Amino acid sequence: MIRRLALAAILVSAACATARAPAPAAAAAPDRSRLPERGPPPELRLPAQRHFALSNGLRVRLVEYGRLPIVALQLVVDGGGRHDPEDRPGLASLTADMMNEGTRTRSATRISDEVGFIGGTLNATAAFDSATLTGASLTRHLPKLAELFADVAMNPSFPEADFRRVQDERVVSLLQQRDQPHAVAAKAFAEVFWGKHPYGHWLAGTEGSVRKMTPGELGAFHARRWTPAGAELVVVGDVKEADLRALLEPTLGRWGAGQPGSAPGAEPPRGEARTVVIEKSGAPQAQLQLGMPGIPRSSPDHAAAEVVFQVLGGGTASRLFRNIREAKGYTYGIGARADARRLGGSSVLAGSVKADRTGEAIRDILEELRRLREEPVPIEELEDAKAAIVLGLPAGFATAGGIAGHLAELVVHGLPDDHWNRYVDQVRATTAEDVRRVAGRILDPSRVTLVVVGDPGVVRPQLEGLPIGPVELRPAP
């Protein structure tokens, strides 16, 4: 009984104390009618790059990045699609696809098993301006990764059986693209816009060219283009220069030096107003791809051009998105970008629109180009576009592999070591007058190449009177 009375007294005392305590102030509800204040952008400063060369002349650039016990490798070679023979488009790409399908001492299965055993990655790809072999692993497995990496880079054997499998996969993929309007438009655009330029073909080739290729042709292309004389190895991760040298000399250092291959030179197209309509009967939408002469990646105007494209079609706050999707409802999505390469570039706008609104959508696009060329961008819109670029950039440098990829871009385009450290400042310094000046250079409607994939009976009449040059009709692929 005494215990029960004592417990009751404690509960009564606690209740009274609670009653006497002042109620906590209610937290102020957030004002959801206003966007949150933008915080300061994160600083982007890359560690110093160390440069050295192996005994065979292979250049190496290293960033010692010890945040995690990981190392990423990226070998950049002058073996991109701009070196494809005229009758073998896709050769560079197929060569890269076959790199880890077998070497003189390892089968494709063995390569896959050995890479998987160390929890690593190893892949080869080709773009137009370069081909790359990338790999990554924990630092403690770097000796094994370096061995596998060197074997794949130096000694691919292009075995017949594996070649036939990869060849068939490529042909099937190309056949499937016949029914993909965006792929049909992009292929036609490359041909019409670039013409006989080294960029004037589809990187993956054609069904006919891929079917004609042989393992011997891939081996000859590899021997010509994959050499230390035209390559640079980018290494980012938890490794010191002395240790890295000791691992690379007995592996990649044994690669025959070779001779630097000749590089094709070509003037970028001047561009002229021209339209191609490709038949896709009954399609409820029309796929559009517009392009105008742009700038090479090495241009001093590249940062300002990125701001131009962010304002025009870089996201949900862009003019194209707000006008053609949100206000007019013509599309689910449309965007703009700079396709800036080593030998030139193009300014590309692409997306699908309602077929019965094709003409109106094109007219609105051309009007947005005019506005950017002639009218200054309002300061708030300009600052939002620059912030989107600056705030999005650090995510690409959050991993060793991401840093290696951005450094490889410096290699391909001959950019200085401090390019990325200066890039944010260049974006921030872009003014409304810079946007108008650069837009006048890279968004010229009088030189637009337009490809439309859609129903000609619906689309063609809507093009009458638009300033898009002569219209050519083509059958479906």
C-alpha positions as CSV (number, residue, x, y, z in Angstrom):
1,M,0.0,0.0,0.0
2,I,2.8,2.4,0.9
3,R,4.5,1.8,-2.4
4,R,1.3,2.5,-4.3
5,L,0.8,5.8,-2.4
6,A,4.4,6.8,-3.1
7,L,4.0,6.1,-6.8
8,A,0.8,8.1,-6.9
9,A,2.5,11.0,-5.3
10,I,5.3,10.9,-7.8
11,L,2.9,10.9,-10.7
12,V,0.9,13.8,-9.3
13,S,4.1,15.8,-8.7
14,A,5.2,15.2,-12.3
15,A,1.8,16.2,-13.7
16,C,1.9,19.4,-11.7
17,A,5.5,20.2,-12.9
18,T,4.4,19.5,-16.5
19,A,1.4,21.9,-16.0
20,R,3.7,24.6,-14.7
21,A,6.3,24.3,-17.6
22,P,5.8,26.8,-20.4
23,A,4.7,25.3,-23.7
24,P,7.5,25.2,-26.3
25,A,7.2,27.8,-29.1
26,A,5.7,26.4,-32.2
27,A,8.2,26.1,-35.0
28,A,7.6,28.5,-37.9
29,A,6.1,26.7,-40.8
30,P,8.2,26.9,-44.0
31,D,7.0,29.3,-46.6
32,R,6.3,26.9,-49.4
33,S,5.3,29.7,-51.8
34,R,9.0,30.7,-52.1
35,L,12.0,28.7,-53.4
36,P,14.7,28.0,-50.8
37,E,17.6,30.4,-50.7
38,R,20.4,29.2,-52.9
39,G,23.5,28.4,-50.8
40,P,27.1,29.0,-51.9
41,P,28.3,26.7,-54.7
42,P,30.8,24.0,-53.7
43,E,34.4,24.8,-54.7
44,L,35.9,22.7,-57.4
45,R,39.6,22.5,-57.2
46,L,41.4,19.4,-58.6
47,P,44.6,18.2,-57.1
48,A,47.8,18.8,-59.0
49,Q,48.4,16.5,-62.0
50,R,51.8,14.8,-62.2
51,H,53.1,14.1,-65.7
52,F,55.7,11.5,-66.6
53,A,56.5,9.0,-69.4
54,L,57.3,5.4,-69.5
55,S,60.4,4.0,-71.3
56,N,58.4,3.4,-74.5
57,G,57.2,7.0,-74.6
58,L,53.7,6.4,-73.2
59,R,52.6,9.6,-71.5
60,V,51.1,9.3,-68.0
61,R,49.2,11.8,-65.9
62,L,48.5,11.0,-62.3
63,V,46.2,12.6,-59.7
64,E,46.9,11.2,-56.2
65,Y,43.4,11.0,-54.8
66,G,43.4,9.1,-51.5
67,R,39.8,9.7,-50.4
68,L,39.1,6.0,-50.9
69,P,41.4,3.0,-51.5
70,I,40.5,2.9,-55.2
71,V,42.4,3.5,-58.4
72,A,40.9,4.3,-61.8
73,L,42.7,4.0,-65.1
74,Q,41.8,5.5,-68.5
75,L,43.9,5.0,-71.6
76,V,43.1,7.5,-74.3
77,V,44.2,6.6,-77.8
78,D,43.8,8.3,-81.2
79,G,41.6,5.5,-82.4
80,G,38.2,7.1,-82.7
81,G,35.6,7.0,-85.4
82,R,37.0,9.9,-87.4
83,H,39.6,7.4,-88.6
84,D,37.0,5.0,-90.0
85,P,37.7,4.2,-93.7
86,E,35.0,5.6,-96.0
87,D,33.8,2.0,-96.9
88,R,34.0,0.8,-93.3
89,P,32.1,3.1,-91.0
90,G,31.9,1.6,-87.5
91,L,35.4,0.0,-87.6
92,A,36.8,2.0,-84.7
93,S,33.7,1.3,-82.6
94,L,33.7,-2.5,-83.3
95,T,37.4,-2.7,-82.7
96,A,36.9,-1.2,-79.2
97,D,34.0,-3.5,-78.5
98,M,36.2,-6.5,-79.2
99,M,39.1,-5.5,-77.1
100,N,38.2,-7.5,-74.0
101,E,36.9,-10.5,-76.0
102,G,40.2,-12.3,-75.9
103,T,43.9,-11.8,-76.0
104,R,46.9,-14.0,-77.1
105,T,46.9,-15.6,-73.7
106,R,43.4,-15.1,-72.3
107,S,39.9,-16.0,-73.5
108,A,37.0,-13.6,-73.0
109,T,35.7,-15.8,-70.2
110,R,39.1,-15.8,-68.4
111,I,39.3,-12.0,-68.7
112,S,35.9,-11.6,-67.3
113,D,36.6,-14.1,-64.4
114,E,39.9,-12.5,-63.5
115,V,38.4,-9.0,-63.5
116,G,35.4,-10.1,-61.5
117,F,37.6,-12.0,-58.9
118,I,39.3,-8.7,-57.9
119,G,36.0,-6.8,-58.0
120,G,37.2,-4.6,-60.8
121,T,36.0,-3.2,-64.1
122,L,37.5,-3.2,-67.6
123,N,35.9,-1.8,-70.7
124,A,36.7,-0.3,-74.0
125,T,34.7,2.2,-76.1
126,A,35.2,4.5,-79.0
127,A,33.9,8.0,-79.7
128,F,34.6,10.1,-82.8
129,D,37.8,11.8,-81.5
130,S,39.3,9.0,-79.4
131,A,39.0,5.4,-78.2
132,T,39.4,4.6,-74.5
133,L,40.2,1.6,-72.3
134,T,39.0,2.1,-68.7
135,G,39.5,0.1,-65.6
136,A,39.2,0.4,-61.8
137,S,39.8,-1.7,-58.7
138,L,40.7,-1.4,-55.1
139,T,44.3,-0.2,-54.6
140,R,45.5,-3.5,-53.2
141,H,44.4,-5.2,-56.5
142,L,46.1,-2.6,-58.7
143,P,49.0,-5.0,-59.7
144,K,46.6,-7.5,-61.1
145,L,44.5,-4.8,-62.8
146,A,47.6,-3.3,-64.4
147,E,48.5,-6.8,-65.8
148,L,45.0,-7.4,-67.2
149,F,44.7,-3.8,-68.5
150,A,48.0,-4.0,-70.3
151,D,47.2,-7.4,-71.9
152,V,43.9,-6.1,-73.2
153,A,45.4,-2.9,-74.6
154,M,48.4,-4.5,-76.2
155,N,47.4,-8.0,-77.2
156,P,43.7,-8.3,-78.3
157,S,43.4,-11.4,-80.6
158,F,39.9,-10.8,-82.1
159,P,39.0,-14.5,-82.0
160,E,36.7,-15.6,-84.8
161,A,33.9,-17.1,-82.7
162,D,33.7,-14.1,-80.4
163,F,33.9,-11.7,-83.3
164,R,30.9,-13.4,-85.0
165,R,28.9,-13.0,-81.8
166,V,29.7,-9.3,-81.4
167,Q,29.2,-8.7,-85.1
168,D,25.7,-10.3,-85.0
169,E,24.8,-8.2,-81.9
170,R,25.9,-5.0,-83.6
171,V,23.9,-5.8,-86.8
172,V,20.8,-6.7,-84.7
173,S,21.1,-3.4,-82.8
174,L,21.4,-1.5,-86.1
175,L,18.3,-3.2,-87.5
176,Q,16.3,-2.3,-84.3
177,Q,17.3,1.3,-84.8
178,R,15.2,1.4,-88.0
179,D,12.2,1.6,-85.8
180,Q,13.6,4.2,-83.4
181,P,12.7,7.7,-84.6
182,H,15.5,9.4,-82.6
183,A,18.1,7.1,-84.1
184,V,16.8,7.5,-87.6
185,A,16.8,11.3,-87.2
186,A,20.3,11.3,-85.7
187,K,21.8,9.1,-88.5
188,A,20.2,11.2,-91.2
189,F,21.4,14.4,-89.5
190,A,25.1,13.2,-89.4
191,E,25.0,12.4,-93.1
192,V,23.3,15.6,-94.2
193,F,25.0,18.1,-91.9
194,W,28.6,16.7,-91.9
195,G,28.6,15.3,-95.5
196,K,32.1,14.0,-96.5
197,H,33.6,15.2,-93.2
198,P,35.2,12.5,-91.0
199,Y,32.2,12.9,-88.7
200,G,29.7,12.4,-91.5
201,H,28.6,8.8,-90.6
202,W,27.0,6.9,-87.8
203,L,29.6,5.9,-85.2
204,A,28.3,2.3,-85.0
205,G,28.4,1.9,-88.8
206,T,25.8,0.5,-91.1
207,E,24.4,-3.0,-91.4
208,G,26.3,-3.5,-94.6
209,S,29.6,-2.2,-93.4
210,V,29.5,-4.2,-90.2
211,R,28.6,-7.4,-92.1
212,K,31.7,-6.9,-94.3
213,M,34.2,-6.5,-91.5
214,T,36.6,-9.3,-90.6
215,P,38.8,-10.0,-87.5
216,G,41.8,-9.2,-89.7
217,E,40.5,-5.7,-90.4
218,L,40.0,-5.0,-86.7
219,G,43.5,-6.3,-85.9
220,A,45.0,-4.0,-88.6
221,F,43.1,-1.0,-87.2
222,H,44.3,-1.8,-83.7
223,A,47.9,-2.1,-84.9
224,R,47.7,1.3,-86.6
225,R,45.8,3.4,-84.0
226,W,46.3,1.7,-80.6
227,T,50.0,2.6,-80.0
228,P,51.8,4.4,-77.2
229,A,52.9,7.1,-79.7
230,G,49.3,8.4,-79.9
231,A,48.1,7.6,-76.4
232,E,48.1,8.9,-72.8
233,L,47.2,7.1,-69.6
234,V,45.2,8.9,-67.0
235,V,45.4,7.5,-63.4
236,V,43.4,8.8,-60.5
237,G,43.4,7.3,-57.1
238,D,45.1,6.1,-54.0
239,V,48.6,5.4,-55.4
240,K,51.9,7.2,-55.3
241,E,54.0,8.1,-58.4
242,A,56.9,5.8,-57.5
243,D,54.6,2.8,-56.9
244,L,52.7,3.5,-60.1
245,R,55.9,3.7,-62.2
246,A,57.0,0.3,-60.7
247,L,53.7,-1.3,-61.8
248,L,53.5,0.3,-65.3
249,E,57.0,-0.3,-66.6
250,P,56.8,-4.1,-66.7
251,T,53.2,-4.0,-68.1
252,L,52.3,-1.1,-70.4
253,G,56.0,-0.1,-70.6
254,R,56.6,-3.2,-72.7
255,W,54.1,-2.0,-75.4
256,G,55.9,-1.5,-78.7
257,A,56.3,2.3,-79.2
258,G,54.8,2.4,-82.8
259,Q,54.5,5.5,-84.9
260,P,52.0,8.3,-84.4
261,G,49.2,7.9,-87.0
262,S,48.2,10.6,-89.3
263,A,45.2,12.6,-88.2
264,P,42.5,13.6,-90.7
265,G,42.0,17.3,-91.1
266,A,38.8,18.8,-92.4
267,E,37.0,22.1,-92.4
268,P,33.7,22.0,-90.5
269,P,30.6,22.5,-92.7
270,R,29.5,26.0,-93.2
271,G,25.8,24.9,-93.1
272,E,22.9,25.9,-95.2
273,A,19.1,25.8,-94.7
274,R,18.0,22.3,-95.7
275,T,15.2,20.0,-94.5
276,V,14.8,16.2,-94.8
277,V,11.5,14.5,-94.0
278,I,11.8,10.8,-93.4
279,E,8.6,8.7,-93.7
280,K,7.0,7.1,-90.7
281,S,3.4,6.6,-91.7
282,G,0.7,6.9,-89.1
283,A,3.1,8.2,-86.4
284,P,1.3,10.3,-83.9
285,Q,4.5,12.2,-83.2
286,A,7.2,13.8,-85.3
287,Q,10.8,13.5,-84.2
288,L,12.8,16.7,-84.8
289,Q,16.5,17.2,-85.0
290,L,17.8,20.7,-85.9
291,G,21.5,21.6,-86.1
292,M,23.6,24.6,-87.0
293,P,27.4,25.0,-87.2
294,G,28.8,25.2,-83.7
295,I,32.3,25.4,-82.1
296,P,35.1,23.0,-81.4
297,R,35.5,21.8,-77.8
298,S,38.7,23.8,-77.5
299,S,37.0,27.1,-78.3
300,P,37.4,29.9,-75.7
301,D,33.7,30.4,-76.1
302,H,32.8,26.9,-74.8
303,A,31.8,28.0,-71.3
304,A,29.6,30.8,-72.6
305,A,28.1,28.4,-75.1
306,E,27.1,26.0,-72.3
307,V,25.2,28.9,-70.7
308,V,23.5,29.6,-74.0
309,F,22.3,26.0,-74.2
310,Q,21.3,25.9,-70.6
311,V,19.0,28.9,-71.1
312,L,17.7,27.6,-74.4
313,G,17.1,23.9,-73.7
314,G,19.1,22.7,-70.7
315,G,16.3,21.5,-68.4
316,T,12.9,22.1,-67.0
317,A,13.6,25.8,-66.5
318,S,14.8,26.3,-70.1
319,R,12.9,28.3,-72.7
320,L,12.1,25.4,-75.0
321,F,10.7,23.3,-72.1
322,R,8.6,26.2,-70.7
323,N,7.3,27.3,-74.1
324,I,6.9,24.1,-76.2
325,R,6.0,21.7,-73.4
326,E,4.5,23.7,-70.5
327,A,2.7,26.5,-72.3
328,K,1.9,24.9,-75.7
329,G,1.7,21.2,-74.8
330,Y,3.3,20.1,-78.1
331,T,5.9,17.8,-76.6
332,Y,6.9,15.6,-73.6
333,G,10.4,16.9,-73.8
334,I,12.8,18.8,-76.1
335,G,16.4,19.9,-75.4
336,A,19.4,21.7,-76.8
337,R,23.1,21.0,-76.5
338,A,26.5,21.7,-77.9
339,D,28.0,18.8,-79.8
340,A,31.6,20.2,-79.6
341,R,34.3,18.0,-81.0
342,R,38.0,18.3,-81.9
343,L,37.5,19.1,-85.6
344,G,34.4,21.3,-85.2
345,G,31.0,21.2,-83.7
346,S,27.3,21.6,-84.1
347,S,24.5,23.2,-82.1
348,V,21.8,20.5,-81.8
349,L,18.1,20.7,-80.8
350,A,16.2,17.5,-80.6
351,G,12.9,16.1,-79.4
352,S,9.5,14.8,-80.5
353,V,6.3,16.8,-80.9
354,K,2.7,16.2,-81.8
355,A,2.6,15.4,-85.5
356,D,-0.2,17.9,-86.1
357,R,1.7,20.6,-84.4
358,T,5.0,20.1,-86.1
359,G,5.0,23.4,-88.0
360,E,4.0,25.4,-85.0
361,A,6.7,23.8,-82.9
362,I,9.4,24.6,-85.5
363,R,8.2,28.1,-85.8
364,D,8.4,28.5,-82.0
365,I,11.9,27.0,-82.0
366,L,13.1,29.5,-84.6
367,E,11.6,32.3,-82.6
368,E,13.5,31.2,-79.5
369,L,16.7,31.2,-81.5
370,R,15.9,34.8,-82.7
371,R,15.3,36.0,-79.2
372,L,18.6,34.6,-77.9
373,R,20.5,36.2,-80.8
374,E,18.8,39.6,-80.5
375,E,17.6,40.2,-77.0
376,P,19.6,40.2,-73.7
377,V,18.7,37.4,-71.3
378,P,17.1,38.8,-68.1
379,I,19.6,38.8,-65.2
380,E,17.6,36.4,-63.0
381,E,17.2,33.8,-65.9
382,L,20.9,34.2,-66.6
383,E,21.9,33.6,-63.0
384,D,19.7,30.6,-62.7
385,A,21.3,29.0,-65.8
386,K,24.8,29.6,-64.6
387,A,23.9,28.2,-61.1
388,A,22.5,25.1,-62.7
389,I,25.8,24.5,-64.5
390,V,28.0,25.4,-61.5
391,L,26.0,23.4,-58.9
392,G,25.8,20.3,-61.2
393,L,29.5,20.2,-62.0
394,P,31.0,18.8,-58.8
395,A,28.9,15.6,-59.0
396,G,31.0,14.6,-62.0
397,F,34.2,14.8,-59.9
398,A,32.9,12.8,-56.9
399,T,34.6,9.6,-57.8
400,A,38.1,8.6,-59.0
401,G,36.5,7.4,-62.3
402,G,34.6,10.7,-62.7
403,I,37.8,12.7,-62.3
404,A,39.7,10.4,-64.7
405,G,37.0,10.9,-67.3
406,H,37.2,14.7,-67.1
407,L,41.0,14.6,-67.3
408,A,40.7,12.3,-70.4
409,E,38.6,15.1,-72.0
410,L,41.7,17.4,-71.5
411,V,43.8,14.8,-73.3
412,V,41.5,14.4,-76.3
413,H,41.0,18.2,-76.9
414,G,44.4,19.5,-75.9
415,L,43.1,21.6,-73.0
416,P,45.4,22.9,-70.2
417,D,45.7,21.2,-66.9
418,D,43.9,23.9,-65.0
419,H,40.9,23.9,-67.4
420,W,38.4,22.6,-64.9
421,N,39.7,24.8,-62.1
422,R,39.0,27.8,-64.3
423,Y,35.8,26.5,-65.9
424,V,33.5,27.6,-63.0
425,D,35.0,31.1,-63.0
426,Q,34.4,31.3,-66.8
427,V,30.7,30.3,-66.4
428,R,30.2,32.7,-63.5
429,A,31.8,35.5,-65.5
430,T,29.5,35.0,-68.5
431,T,27.3,38.1,-69.1
432,A,24.1,38.7,-71.0
433,E,26.1,40.3,-73.7
434,D,28.3,37.2,-73.9
435,V,25.2,35.0,-74.3
436,R,23.9,37.2,-77.1
437,R,27.3,37.3,-78.9
438,V,27.9,33.6,-78.7
439,A,24.2,32.8,-79.6
440,G,24.7,34.9,-82.7
441,R,27.7,32.7,-83.6
442,I,26.2,29.2,-82.9
443,L,22.5,29.6,-83.4
444,D,22.1,30.8,-86.9
445,P,18.6,29.8,-88.3
446,S,19.7,30.7,-91.9
447,R,22.1,27.7,-91.7
448,V,19.8,25.2,-90.0
449,T,19.8,21.5,-91.0
450,L,16.4,20.0,-90.1
451,V,15.5,16.4,-90.0
452,V,11.8,15.4,-89.4
453,V,10.8,11.7,-88.9
454,G,7.0,11.5,-89.2
455,D,4.0,11.0,-91.4
456,P,4.7,13.0,-94.6
457,G,1.0,13.5,-95.2
458,V,0.6,15.3,-91.9
459,V,4.0,16.9,-91.6
460,R,4.8,18.1,-95.1
461,P,2.0,20.7,-95.5
462,Q,2.9,22.3,-92.2
463,L,6.4,23.2,-93.5
464,E,5.2,25.5,-96.2
465,G,6.3,29.0,-95.7
466,L,8.9,28.2,-93.0
467,P,12.5,29.5,-93.5
468,I,14.0,26.0,-93.5
469,G,15.3,25.7,-97.1
470,P,14.4,23.1,-99.7
471,V,12.5,20.1,-98.4
472,E,13.5,16.5,-99.4
473,L,11.3,13.5,-98.8
474,R,12.8,10.2,-98.0
475,P,11.3,6.7,-97.5
476,A,11.4,4.9,-94.3
477,P,14.7,3.0,-93.6
